[in-house]
Amino acid sequence: MESQHSKLSVIGAGSVGTAVAYASLINGSARNVAIYDLNTTKVEAEVLDLAHGSQFFSPSSVTGGSNLSVVEGSDVVVITAGARQKPGQTRLDLAEANTAIMRDLMPKLVKRAPDAVYVIVTNPCDVLTVAAQQVVDLPPNRILSSGTVLDTSRLRWKIAQLAGVSSSSVHAMIVGEHGDSEFAVWSTAKIGGVPITDWTDVDGNQPFTPGAREYLESETVHAAYKVIEGKGATNYAIGVSCDRIVRAILADSHEVLPVSGILNDYRGISGVAMSVPCVVDKNGIQRQLDFSMDDSELAKFHASAEELRASAASLGL
Ligand SMILES: NC(=O)c1ccc[n+]([C@@H]2O[C@H](COP(=O)([O-])OP(=O)(O)OC[C@H]3O[C@@H](n4cnc5c(N)ncnc54)[C@H](O)[C@@H]3O)[C@@H](O)[C@H]2O)c1
């Protein structure tokens, strides 16, 4: 799977960064995995803990520290560094803090790893993709965010449970903002080639009623809140989702994934980063596919773009 000299760097050794590194080591996605964090004690301990499992990983090395030189030679850089929401802090306060981190980090990272593809996970990931693009001189295809890859996996799992099939047999997608205005593209959702609205269970019932679809979509959109309430963060599912993006880049697999990149006259939308199905290759986003949506989905798509445009404007982007 991995190319012989491939290098993944993960910025931020918190719950998400370490889950990305762990998934990549287990899957052998990169030959070298490096982790960088401002917190020296934490990053050194995380690197040691991961390295202690080396015997059981495919041949990969893991290094890291609090000196940015650890990212040199990276093919992919995944950014998970960021402030966490503190009690009483609004979403906007958090977005402002993480925008400042991104503006500071990106030029330093690009100086050290000029040829890498940058994958932004830190939230608000769509808006931070625009912020990152503004402070460095990289082609737009090389800066993307994990967008709704995780949300799509959450939706497919819920659909698969109701249908009694494997998640890998479900073809359905969440697009738009990675956040409250995201939505499911039901009009083209299928299970094993059967349109979801025609799906019949073994007793002859059709479980995907409008009410059921609304419920599944709402559960997906609000999934993170439930996890955060129970354990303080989401990390395992984003870890494997992000590793899938890393593998698509390093293996140049041309996999279609709903990552978020800046749109340029896409259905009349420009200057906003949001998720649409994209062909992912060694250079990041090879192209954003023009997928079909019905009228109500198209209206949601534009509404999501407007939400993102408003949040970017509130951050002065
Ligand atoms: N896009 C998604 O699907 C998705 C999913 C889950 C979490 N997230 C986001 O990922 C981010 C990280 O979450 P977490 O739970 O790992 O947080 P965390 O607090 O556990 O870890 C963040 C780490 O970033 C480090 N850090 C902060 N500023 C830094 C800087 N300037 N340089 C280097 N390191 C720095 C901190 O020391 C800390 O170790 C959050 O913004 C969260 O909202 C995104």
PDBQT file of the ligand as one rigid body, heavy atoms in Angstrom, charges set to zero:
ROOT
HETATM    1  N1  LIG A 401     -12.900  17.607  11.111  1.00  0.00    +0.000 N 
HETATM    2  C1  LIG A 401     -13.347  16.610  11.864  1.00  0.00    +0.000 C 
HETATM    3  O1  LIG A 401     -14.070  15.723  11.378  1.00  0.00    +0.000 OA
HETATM    4  C2  LIG A 401     -12.952  16.571  13.314  1.00  0.00    +0.000 A 
HETATM    5  C3  LIG A 401     -13.300  15.483  14.128  1.00  0.00    +0.000 A 
HETATM    6  C4  LIG A 401     -12.891  15.496  15.458  1.00  0.00    +0.000 A 
HETATM    7  C5  LIG A 401     -12.173  16.581  15.963  1.00  0.00    +0.000 A 
HETATM    8  N2  LIG A 401     -11.856  17.613  15.144  1.00  0.00    +0.000 N 
HETATM    9  C6  LIG A 401     -11.073  18.774  15.616  1.00  0.00    +0.000 C 
HETATM   10  O2  LIG A 401      -9.716  18.384  15.788  1.00  0.00    +0.000 OA
HETATM   11  C7  LIG A 401      -9.082  19.325  16.657  1.00  0.00    +0.000 C 
HETATM   12  C8  LIG A 401      -8.235  18.570  17.699  1.00  0.00    +0.000 C 
HETATM   13  O3  LIG A 401      -9.070  17.882  18.596  1.00  0.00    +0.000 OA
HETATM   14  P1  LIG A 401      -8.431  17.020  19.788  1.00  0.00    +0.000 P 
HETATM   15  O4  LIG A 401      -9.569  16.374  20.461  1.00  0.00    +0.000 OA
HETATM   16  O5  LIG A 401      -7.288  16.233  19.281  1.00  0.00    +0.000 OA
HETATM   17  O6  LIG A 401      -7.862  18.207  20.719  1.00  0.00    +0.000 OA
HETATM   18  P2  LIG A 401      -6.721  18.050  21.824  1.00  0.00    +0.000 P 
HETATM   19  O7  LIG A 401      -6.862  19.225  22.729  1.00  0.00    +0.000 OA
HETATM   20  O8  LIG A 401      -6.746  16.685  22.406  1.00  0.00    +0.000 OA
HETATM   21  O9  LIG A 401      -5.369  18.188  20.987  1.00  0.00    +0.000 OA
HETATM   22  C9  LIG A 401      -4.952  19.346  20.365  1.00  0.00    +0.000 C 
HETATM   23  C10 LIG A 401      -3.439  19.366  20.409  1.00  0.00    +0.000 C 
HETATM   24  O10 LIG A 401      -3.004  20.487  19.628  1.00  0.00    +0.000 OA
HETATM   25  C11 LIG A 401      -1.825  20.989  20.272  1.00  0.00    +0.000 C 
HETATM   26  N3  LIG A 401      -1.603  22.363  19.792  1.00  0.00    +0.000 N 
HETATM   27  C12 LIG A 401      -2.332  23.476  20.048  1.00  0.00    +0.000 A 
HETATM   28  N4  LIG A 401      -1.785  24.519  19.399  1.00  0.00    +0.000 NA
HETATM   29  C13 LIG A 401      -0.725  24.054  18.710  1.00  0.00    +0.000 A 
HETATM   30  C14 LIG A 401       0.235  24.648  17.845  1.00  0.00    +0.000 A 
HETATM   31  N5  LIG A 401       0.192  25.942  17.542  1.00  0.00    +0.000 N 
HETATM   32  N6  LIG A 401       1.197  23.861  17.325  1.00  0.00    +0.000 NA
HETATM   33  C15 LIG A 401       1.250  22.533  17.627  1.00  0.00    +0.000 A 
HETATM   34  N7  LIG A 401       0.370  21.927  18.422  1.00  0.00    +0.000 NA
HETATM   35  C16 LIG A 401      -0.589  22.671  18.962  1.00  0.00    +0.000 A 
HETATM   36  C17 LIG A 401      -2.127  20.888  21.750  1.00  0.00    +0.000 C 
HETATM   37  O11 LIG A 401      -0.928  20.913  22.515  1.00  0.00    +0.000 OA
HETATM   38  C18 LIG A 401      -2.849  19.547  21.817  1.00  0.00    +0.000 C 
HETATM   39  O12 LIG A 401      -1.969  18.463  22.102  1.00  0.00    +0.000 OA
HETATM   40  C19 LIG A 401     -10.215  20.171  17.257  1.00  0.00    +0.000 C 
HETATM   41  O13 LIG A 401     -10.280  21.407  16.561  1.00  0.00    +0.000 OA
HETATM   42  C20 LIG A 401     -11.463  19.354  16.966  1.00  0.00    +0.000 C 
HETATM   43  O14 LIG A 401     -12.627  20.167  16.881  1.00  0.00    +0.000 OA
HETATM   44  C21 LIG A 401     -12.223  17.618  13.842  1.00  0.00    +0.000 A 
ENDROOT
TORSDOF 0
